[in-house]
């Protein structure tokens, strides 16, 4: 139980968040964390971040346990954080992934590139752009669900071809007459 009042705890958290927000580069953040936290605390925070990353990619507990070297309870705790709130954690993971997959400046500013073309004529490409954005923001489990939905749509499309629709129509037409 904390000896601080809720208002004092909130005040301290706001001060910490503002201090972290002043750091602009990964090197500055690393220096701060190394000065501020013990080596064990740094390792614990880094492991939790890695666990969250692997969980959002759809890894199972056994694989995460072998990869990161933690127990099931730690994985479950991070999983619970992700499921119950996880807003800040997901934001960090999203931005971390975004940094790795950024479009090159050449492609971005070349007026003849496919990227530039799609973003110039958004009305023609809005479904594709929307799907790209949704996929960027989802984890592996959700991506597999989306993939399954598209596979089912493809099966429906093939099942209800013009010929199949005509046969169905003819069958019902005979029953109606």
PAPA-924140 format. One line per 3 residues: number of its first residue (from 1); their letters; for each residue x, y, z of C-alpha. Coordinates in Angstrom, 2 decimals, decimal comma, padded with zeros to 5 digits, m for minus. Layout:
! PAPA-924140
NUM> A> X/Y/Z | ... $
This chain:
! PAPA-924140
1> XXX> 000,00/000,00/000,00 | 001,36/003,40/m000,97 | 001,97/006,00/001,73 $
4> XXX> 001,13/008,76/m000,73 | m002,30/010,25/m001,18 | m003,91/009,65/m004,59 $
7> XXX> m003,50/013,32/m005,53 | 000,22/013,30/m004,58 | 000,73/010,04/m006,52 $
10> XXX> m000,93/011,60/m009,57 | 001,21/014,72/m009,25 | 004,40/012,61/m009,16 $
13> XXX> 003,29/010,57/m012,20 | 002,57/013,74/m014,18 | 006,03/015,05/m013,29 $
16> XXX> 007,64/011,77/m014,40 | 005,68/011,75/m017,68 | 006,68/015,34/m018,41 $
19> XXX> 010,33/014,50/m017,68 | 010,19/011,53/m020,09 | 008,48/013,64/m022,74 $
22> XXX> 011,48/016,01/m022,78 | 013,70/013,22/m024,11 | 013,83/013,27/m027,90 $
25> XXX> 016,32/010,60/m028,95 | 016,72/006,91/m028,07 | 020,21/007,62/m026,72 $
28> XXX> 018,79/010,21/m024,28 | 016,12/007,77/m023,10 | 018,75/005,03/m022,66 $
31> XXX> 020,97/007,32/m020,59 | 018,00/008,34/m018,43 | 016,87/004,76/m017,84 $
34> XXX> 020,39/003,59/m017,02 | 020,76/006,42/m014,50 | 017,25/006,15/m013,08 $
37> XXX> 016,60/002,39/m012,86 | 018,69/m000,48/m011,52 | 020,03/m003,02/m014,06 $
40> XXX> 017,41/m005,53/m012,86 | 014,59/m002,97/m013,29 | 015,82/m002,09/m016,80 $
43> XXX> 015,85/m005,77/m017,73 | 012,36/m006,24/m016,28 | 010,94/m003,31/m018,28 $
46> XXX> 012,68/m004,46/m021,48 | 011,35/m008,01/m021,03 | 007,80/m006,77/m020,49 $
49> XXX> 007,98/m004,71/m023,66 | 009,27/m007,73/m025,62 | 006,51/m009,94/m024,16 $
52> XXX> 003,87/m007,40/m025,23 | 005,39/m007,29/m028,71 | 005,36/m011,09/m029,04 $
55> XXX> 001,81/m011,39/m027,67 | 000,51/m008,89/m030,23 | 002,26/m010,91/m032,93 $
58> XXX> 000,30/m014,00/m031,83 | 003,07/m016,00/m030,15 | 002,04/m018,64/m027,60 $
61> XXX> 003,17/m018,68/m023,97 | 005,67/m021,53/m024,43 | 007,49/m019,79/m027,27 $
64> XXX> 007,57/m016,48/m025,37 | 008,87/m018,26/m022,27 | 011,76/m019,74/m024,28 $
67> XXX> 012,49/m016,51/m026,17 | 012,44/m014,07/m023,24 | 013,23/m016,33/m020,27 $
70> XXX> 010,24/m015,47/m018,07 | 007,51/m017,43/m016,33 | 003,92/m017,92/m017,41 $
73> XXX> 002,69/m015,55/m014,69 | 004,73/m012,66/m016,12 | 003,42/m013,37/m019,61 $
76> XXX> m000,14/m013,57/m018,27 | 000,30/m010,28/m016,39 | 001,48/m008,47/m019,55 $
79> XXX> m001,32/m010,12/m021,53 | m003,85/m008,89/m018,98 | m002,44/m005,36/m019,22 $
82> XXX> m002,76/m005,48/m023,00 | m006,33/m006,77/m022,86 | m007,68/m004,56/m020,09 $
85> XXX> m006,10/m001,27/m021,00 | m002,81/m001,44/m022,85 | m003,45/001,84/m024,66 $
88> XXX> 000,01/003,27/m023,98 | 001,71/m000,06/m024,55 | m000,03/m000,55/m027,89 $
91> XXX> 000,89/003,00/m028,90 | 004,57/002,30/m028,21 | 004,43/m000,99/m030,13 $
94> XXX> 002,62/000,66/m033,04 | 005,17/003,47/m033,26 | 008,04/001,03/m032,91 $
97> XXX> 006,69/m001,03/m035,82 | 005,99/002,11/m037,85 | 009,62/003,22/m037,52 $
100> XXX> 010,78/m000,09/m038,95 | 008,45/m000,01/m041,98 | 008,57/003,62/m043,07 $
103> XXX> 008,38/004,45/m046,77 | 011,62/005,78/m048,20 | 011,71/009,52/m048,98 $
106> XXX> 012,43/008,70/m052,64 | 009,24/006,68/m052,93 | 007,23/009,09/m050,81 $
109> XXX> 008,06/012,19/m052,84 | 008,45/010,68/m056,30 | 005,29/011,82/m058,15 $
112> XXX> 005,36/008,66/m060,28 | 005,65/006,15/m057,42 | 002,75/003,87/m056,53 $
115> XXX> 002,71/005,25/m052,96 | 002,39/008,83/m054,22 | m000,26/007,87/m056,76 $
118> XXX> m002,45/006,11/m054,16 | m002,25/009,04/m051,77 | m002,92/011,61/m054,48 $
121> XXX> m006,08/009,83/m055,68 | m007,48/008,68/m052,36 | m011,09/008,41/m053,53 $
124> XXX> m010,16/005,61/m055,93 | m008,00/003,79/m053,37 | m009,81/004,44/m050,07 $
127> XXX> m010,73/000,77/m049,43 | m007,12/m000,30/m049,90 | m005,79/002,59/m047,79 $
130> XXX> m008,33/001,81/m045,06 | m007,35/m001,87/m045,01 | m003,64/m000,97/m044,88 $
133> XXX> m004,28/001,28/m041,87 | m006,38/m001,38/m040,13 | m003,72/m004,01/m040,69 $
136> XXX> m001,02/m001,69/m039,31 | m002,99/m001,29/m036,10 | m003,92/m004,92/m035,47 $
139> XXX> m002,03/m007,77/m033,86 | m001,35/m011,17/m035,47 | m004,51/m012,81/m034,10 $
142> XXX> m006,69/m010,04/m035,53 | m004,78/m010,21/m038,83 | m005,54/m013,94/m039,04 $
145> XXX> m009,24/m013,19/m038,41 | m009,22/m010,62/m041,24 | m007,48/m013,13/m043,52 $
148> XXX> m010,11/m015,76/m042,70 | m012,91/m013,30/m043,50 | m011,39/m012,52/m046,89 $
151> XXX> m010,95/m016,23/m047,62 | m014,64/m016,79/m046,81 | m015,60/m013,87/m049,04 $
154> XXX> m013,57/m015,41/m051,85 | m015,32/m018,76/m051,35 | m018,70/m016,98/m051,47 $
157> XXX> m017,68/m015,14/m054,61 | m016,72/m018,39/m056,32 | m019,85/m020,18/m055,04 $
160> XXX> m022,18/m017,52/m056,36 | m020,91/m017,08/m059,87 | m023,28/m015,99/m062,63 $
163> XXX> m023,94/m019,60/m063,58 | m024,63/m020,67/m059,97 | m026,94/m017,68/m059,45 $
166> XXX> m028,82/m018,51/m062,64 | m029,32/m022,14/m061,52 | m030,61/m020,99/m058,12 $
169> XXX> m032,91/m018,47/m059,76 | m034,27/m021,13/m062,14 | m034,91/m023,53/m059,24 $
172> XXX> m036,82/m020,94/m057,22 | m038,61/m019,70/m060,31 | m039,97/m023,23/m060,93 $
175> XXX> m041,18/m023,49/m057,31 | m042,90/m020,09/m057,50 | m044,77/m020,96/m060,67 $
